[in-house]
Amino acid sequence: MTKDELKKFVRLVYASWNQTLLAIDEAPTFEAWWIQLQDCSLETCIQVLKTVGLTEKFMPTPGHIKKTYIYTTHKNPPPTPQQFWTHIQTLQKQHNNGTTPNTPTQTPHPCITATLKELGATALTYTTNQDRQEAYTTYEKHVTQWLQQTTVAETK
C-alpha cells in the first residue's frame, strides 16, 4: 500500500464509523496506521473493512485491522481458543481411552504445539472453567507471539 492509498483507507475507516479526522491530527494518525498497514494491499484492507464494519460497534484500531487482515489472508491461521480447548479435550479422551489420534498425518498449528509444550502433561488433566481459562490465556499468549512474527508476505 502506498502512503496515498493509506490516507484514502484511513479516511474511509473514519467515514465508516462517522468519525471526524481533524487536519491537525492527520499526520500522527496516518503515521500510526502506516506502521501497521504499510505491507498490506489496499484491496484486501477494504475487504477486511467490510467484514469489520459488520461486526464491530466501535472504530477499529490499526492493529485490529492488521490482525483481521492476517487471519483472513494467512494460509494457516491459528484456531480459535474454543477450537484449541476442543483439541485439548480430544487429546484427553484419546489419552484416557488409550487410543491414538485419528489423523496422525495432520500437524497441529504451531500455536497449539507451543501452548501444549508450555502446559505440559497437566493439559491432559484440565476439566474446570478455571483450567479452561488458564489454557485460553496461555494459548492467546502464543497466538500474539505468532501474530508478531507473521509477516504479510507469508499470507500470500
C-alpha positions as CSV (number, residue, x, y, z in Angstrom):
1,M,0.0,0.0,0.0
2,T,1.3,3.4,-0.8
3,K,1.0,6.4,1.5
4,D,-1.7,8.0,-0.7
5,E,-3.6,4.7,-0.6
6,L,-3.2,4.6,3.1
7,K,-4.6,8.1,3.5
8,K,-7.6,7.1,1.4
9,F,-8.1,4.0,3.5
10,V,-7.8,5.8,6.9
11,R,-10.4,8.4,5.7
12,L,-12.6,5.6,4.6
13,V,-12.4,4.0,8.1
14,Y,-13.2,7.2,9.8
15,A,-16.1,7.9,7.5
16,S,-17.4,4.3,8.0
17,W,-17.7,4.9,11.7
18,N,-18.9,8.5,11.3
19,Q,-15.8,9.9,12.9
20,T,-14.1,13.2,12.1
21,L,-10.4,13.2,11.3
22,L,-9.2,16.7,12.1
23,A,-6.5,18.2,9.9
24,I,-4.2,18.7,12.9
25,D,-4.4,15.0,13.7
26,E,-3.8,13.7,10.2
27,A,0.0,13.4,10.3
28,P,0.3,11.3,13.5
29,T,-2.8,9.3,12.6
30,F,-1.5,8.4,9.2
31,E,1.9,7.5,10.7
32,A,0.2,5.2,13.3
33,W,-1.8,3.4,10.6
34,W,1.3,3.3,8.3
35,I,3.3,1.5,10.9
36,Q,0.8,-1.4,10.9
37,L,-0.5,-1.5,7.4
38,Q,2.4,-0.5,5.1
39,D,2.9,-4.0,3.9
40,C,-0.9,-4.7,3.2
41,S,-2.7,-4.2,0.0
42,L,-5.5,-1.6,-0.3
43,E,-7.9,-4.0,-1.9
44,T,-7.6,-6.6,0.9
45,C,-7.8,-3.9,3.6
46,I,-11.1,-2.7,2.1
47,Q,-12.4,-6.3,2.2
48,V,-11.3,-6.5,5.8
49,L,-13.1,-3.2,6.5
50,K,-16.3,-4.6,5.1
51,T,-16.1,-7.6,7.5
52,V,-15.1,-5.5,10.5
53,G,-17.8,-3.0,9.7
54,L,-20.4,-5.7,10.1
55,T,-19.1,-7.0,13.4
56,E,-17.6,-4.0,15.3
57,K,-19.6,-1.3,17.0
58,F,-16.6,1.0,17.6
59,M,-14.0,2.1,15.1
60,P,-11.1,-0.4,14.8
61,T,-7.5,0.3,15.6
62,P,-4.8,-0.2,13.0
63,G,-3.7,-3.3,14.9
64,H,-7.2,-4.7,14.8
65,I,-7.3,-4.2,11.0
66,K,-3.8,-5.8,10.7
67,K,-4.8,-8.8,12.9
68,T,-8.0,-9.3,10.9
69,Y,-6.0,-9.0,7.7
70,I,-3.6,-11.7,8.7
71,Y,-6.4,-14.0,9.9
72,T,-8.3,-13.7,6.7
73,T,-5.4,-14.0,4.3
74,H,-3.0,-16.4,6.0
75,K,-2.9,-19.9,4.7
76,N,-3.0,-21.4,8.2
77,P,-4.3,-19.0,10.8
78,P,-4.4,-20.1,14.4
79,P,-7.5,-21.9,15.6
80,T,-9.9,-20.0,17.9
81,P,-9.4,-20.5,21.6
82,Q,-12.6,-22.6,21.6
83,Q,-11.1,-24.9,18.9
84,F,-7.9,-25.1,21.0
85,W,-9.9,-26.2,24.0
86,T,-11.7,-28.8,21.9
87,H,-8.3,-30.1,20.8
88,I,-7.2,-30.5,24.5
89,Q,-10.5,-32.3,25.2
90,T,-9.9,-34.6,22.3
91,L,-6.4,-35.4,23.5
92,Q,-7.7,-36.1,26.9
93,K,-10.3,-38.6,25.6
94,Q,-7.7,-40.3,23.4
95,H,-5.2,-40.5,26.3
96,N,-7.9,-41.9,28.7
97,N,-9.1,-44.4,26.2
98,G,-5.6,-45.5,25.2
99,T,-6.2,-44.6,21.6
100,T,-4.0,-42.7,19.1
101,P,-5.0,-39.5,17.3
102,N,-7.5,-40.1,14.4
103,T,-5.4,-38.1,12.0
104,P,-1.7,-38.7,12.7
105,T,-0.7,-37.0,9.5
106,Q,-2.3,-33.7,10.4
107,T,0.2,-31.5,12.3
108,P,-1.4,-29.1,14.8
109,H,-0.9,-25.4,14.3
110,P,2.4,-24.1,15.9
111,C,0.4,-22.1,18.4
112,I,-1.2,-25.3,19.7
113,T,2.1,-27.1,19.8
114,A,3.8,-24.2,21.7
115,T,0.9,-24.0,24.2
116,L,0.8,-27.7,24.8
117,K,4.6,-27.7,25.3
118,E,4.3,-24.9,27.9
119,L,1.3,-26.5,29.7
120,G,2.9,-29.9,29.7
121,A,1.2,-33.1,30.8
122,T,-1.1,-31.1,33.1
123,A,-3.1,-30.1,30.0
124,L,-4.5,-33.7,30.0
125,T,-6.0,-33.1,33.4
126,Y,-7.8,-29.8,32.7
127,T,-11.5,-30.0,33.3
128,T,-12.8,-27.0,35.2
129,N,-13.7,-23.5,34.0
130,Q,-10.6,-22.1,35.7
131,D,-8.5,-24.7,33.8
132,R,-10.1,-23.7,30.5
133,Q,-9.4,-20.0,31.3
134,E,-5.7,-20.8,32.1
135,A,-5.4,-22.7,28.8
136,Y,-7.1,-19.8,26.9
137,T,-4.7,-17.3,28.5
138,T,-1.6,-19.4,27.6
139,Y,-2.9,-20.0,24.1
140,E,-3.6,-16.3,23.5
141,K,-0.1,-15.5,24.5
142,H,1.3,-17.9,21.9
143,V,-1.2,-16.5,19.3
144,T,0.1,-13.0,20.0
145,Q,3.7,-14.1,19.6
146,W,2.7,-15.8,16.3
147,L,1.0,-12.7,15.0
148,Q,4.0,-10.6,15.9
149,Q,6.3,-13.0,13.9
150,T,3.9,-13.4,11.0
151,T,4.5,-11.1,8.0
152,V,2.1,-10.2,5.3
153,A,4.4,-11.9,2.8
154,E,3.6,-15.2,4.4
155,T,-0.1,-14.7,3.8
156,K,0.1,-14.8,0.1
